[in-house]
């Protein structure tokens, strides 16, 4: 019985270390003036930092844009293709 308890303890320790280790993620924010002026990417980045993680981000948020505008925008496609988001 003691062996089983130690095995569970080791498993939980390994799981916690992999779950709690700092991570770096990247995100592309596509939006409009609401995204830009409220600085949503920085808010999300600061939230990640508060948890010990890092968020690398880029944004394309022209005023008045909707999803259909991004679907035909060359800058949007260039940013999407620029890295693995």
Secondary structure, 3 states (H helix, E strand, C coil): CHHHHHHHHHHHHHHHHHHHCCCEEEEEEECCHHHHHCCHHHHHHHHHHHCCCEEEEEEECCCCCCHHHHCCCHHHHHHHHCCCC
